[in-house]
């Protein structure tokens, strides 16, 4: 992989409290939220992650996707977490919510990445998903305290919980 970062921006229609990134076929079982998933704002499965975008209702927002060697925080982030993300089938990489989907065009390889998810607010809400090749096993966790119960360093549970 090149040392420079590669980016993609998607104007995503978001609804049903979900932004999903996956590298495998749709699976209804992997979309199910348990009580703990709702509380932590994420459902984490290998190659299949669903995040809560926080705002209610249906809306459009920019999602900025980046592949790089090192994560850099967005100073406008209101929530930040990191989760392991497995690229299982690179040809099936997708970013989606209920009303629409977009193919992820970053040159992600068949491997595990640290996926950093940020909800940011400037004049409008936008989202950042940064993929960094994982070199050591990663614990899914919050990376900052936030107004929705996130606590820096608090682990996130994987699977439906």
C-alpha positions as CSV (number, residue, x, y, z in Angstrom):
1,X,0.0,0.0,0.0
2,X,1.2,3.5,-0.7
3,X,2.3,5.8,2.1
4,X,-0.2,8.4,1.1
5,X,-3.9,8.3,2.1
6,X,-6.7,7.4,-0.3
7,X,-10.1,9.0,0.2
8,X,-13.6,8.7,-1.0
9,X,-16.7,10.9,-0.1
10,X,-20.2,9.6,-0.2
11,X,-23.4,11.7,0.1
12,X,-25.4,9.1,2.0
13,X,-29.1,9.1,2.8
14,X,-29.3,7.9,6.4
15,X,-32.3,6.4,8.2
16,X,-33.3,3.7,10.7
17,X,-30.5,4.7,13.0
18,X,-27.8,3.0,11.0
19,X,-24.7,3.5,8.9
20,X,-23.3,0.1,7.9
21,X,-20.0,-0.9,6.4
22,X,-19.6,-4.4,5.2
23,X,-17.5,-6.7,3.0
24,X,-19.9,-9.6,2.6
25,X,-23.4,-10.3,1.5
26,X,-26.4,-8.9,3.4
27,X,-27.3,-11.1,6.4
28,X,-30.5,-10.2,8.4
29,X,-29.1,-11.9,11.5
30,X,-26.0,-9.6,11.5
31,X,-28.3,-6.6,11.5
32,X,-30.0,-7.3,14.7
33,X,-29.5,-4.9,17.6
34,X,-29.5,-6.2,21.2
35,X,-29.9,-3.9,24.2
36,X,-26.2,-3.5,24.8
37,X,-25.7,-2.8,21.0
38,X,-28.2,0.1,21.3
39,X,-26.5,1.4,24.4
40,X,-23.0,1.3,22.8
41,X,-24.1,2.5,19.4
42,X,-22.7,-0.3,17.3
43,X,-23.2,-3.9,16.2
44,X,-19.8,-5.5,15.4
45,X,-19.4,-8.7,13.4
46,X,-16.4,-9.8,11.2
47,X,-16.7,-7.8,8.0
48,X,-20.1,-6.4,9.0
49,X,-20.4,-3.3,11.2
50,X,-23.4,-1.2,11.9
51,X,-23.1,2.2,13.7
52,X,-25.7,4.4,15.1
53,X,-25.5,7.9,13.4
54,X,-27.1,9.4,16.6
55,X,-29.5,12.0,14.9
56,X,-33.1,10.9,14.6
57,X,-35.2,10.8,11.5
58,X,-34.0,10.4,7.9
59,X,-31.4,12.8,6.6
60,X,-28.5,13.1,4.2
61,X,-24.8,13.5,5.3
62,X,-21.4,13.2,3.9
63,X,-19.4,10.2,4.9
64,X,-15.7,10.6,4.4
65,X,-13.8,7.3,3.9
66,X,-10.0,7.2,4.1
67,X,-7.4,4.5,3.9
68,X,-4.1,5.5,5.5
69,X,-1.2,4.2,7.5
70,X,-1.9,6.3,10.6
71,X,-5.2,7.6,12.1
72,X,-5.5,11.4,12.7
73,X,-8.3,12.6,14.8
74,X,-10.8,15.1,13.5
75,X,-10.9,18.0,15.9
76,X,-14.7,18.4,15.3
77,X,-15.5,14.9,16.4
78,X,-18.4,14.5,18.9
79,X,-18.0,10.7,19.1
80,X,-15.0,8.5,18.2
81,X,-14.6,4.8,18.4
82,X,-12.4,2.1,16.8
83,X,-13.4,-1.4,15.8
84,X,-11.7,-4.3,14.0
85,X,-12.9,-4.6,10.4
86,X,-12.2,-7.7,8.3
87,X,-12.2,-7.4,4.6
88,X,-13.7,-10.8,3.7
89,X,-14.8,-10.2,0.1
90,X,-13.1,-7.1,-1.3
91,X,-15.5,-7.0,-4.3
92,X,-18.5,-6.7,-1.8
93,X,-17.2,-3.6,0.1
94,X,-20.2,-1.4,0.7
95,X,-21.3,1.6,2.7
96,X,-25.0,1.8,3.3
97,X,-28.1,2.8,5.2
98,X,-31.6,1.6,4.6
99,X,-32.5,4.0,1.6
100,X,-29.2,3.7,-0.3
101,X,-25.8,2.1,-0.7
102,X,-22.5,2.9,-2.3
103,X,-19.6,0.7,-3.2
104,X,-16.4,1.4,-1.2
105,X,-13.8,2.3,-3.8
106,X,-10.8,2.4,-1.5
107,X,-8.1,-0.2,-2.4
108,X,-8.8,-2.3,0.7
109,X,-7.1,-5.7,0.7
110,X,-8.1,-9.1,2.1
111,X,-7.0,-8.5,5.7
112,X,-8.0,-6.9,9.1
113,X,-8.1,-3.1,9.5
114,X,-8.7,-0.8,12.5
115,X,-11.8,1.1,11.5
116,X,-12.1,4.5,13.2
117,X,-15.6,5.9,13.2
118,X,-16.2,9.6,14.0
119,X,-19.4,11.6,14.2
120,X,-18.3,15.2,13.5
121,X,-20.2,18.5,13.5
122,X,-19.3,21.7,11.7
123,X,-22.0,23.6,9.9
124,X,-23.6,20.2,9.4
125,X,-23.1,16.7,10.8
126,X,-20.7,14.5,8.8
127,X,-19.1,11.1,9.4
128,X,-15.5,9.9,9.0
129,X,-14.5,6.2,8.6
130,X,-10.7,5.7,8.6
131,X,-9.3,2.3,7.7
132,X,-5.8,1.7,9.0
133,X,-4.1,-1.7,8.4
134,X,-4.1,-3.6,11.7
135,X,-0.7,-4.8,12.8
136,X,-1.6,-6.0,16.3
137,X,-4.9,-7.4,17.7
138,X,-7.4,-4.6,18.4
139,X,-10.0,-4.2,21.1
140,X,-13.1,-2.3,19.9
141,X,-13.5,0.7,22.2
142,X,-14.5,4.3,22.5
143,X,-11.7,6.8,22.0
144,X,-13.2,9.8,23.6
145,X,-15.9,10.8,26.2
146,X,-19.1,11.9,24.5
147,X,-22.6,13.1,25.3
148,X,-24.2,9.7,24.5
149,X,-22.5,7.6,27.1
150,X,-19.2,6.9,25.4
151,X,-16.2,6.9,27.7
152,X,-12.6,7.0,26.4
153,X,-11.0,3.5,26.7
154,X,-14.3,1.7,27.5
155,X,-14.5,-1.5,25.5
156,X,-17.3,-2.2,23.0
157,X,-18.8,-5.7,22.9
158,X,-18.8,-7.6,19.6
159,X,-21.7,-9.6,18.2
160,X,-25.4,-9.2,19.1
161,X,-25.5,-8.3,22.8
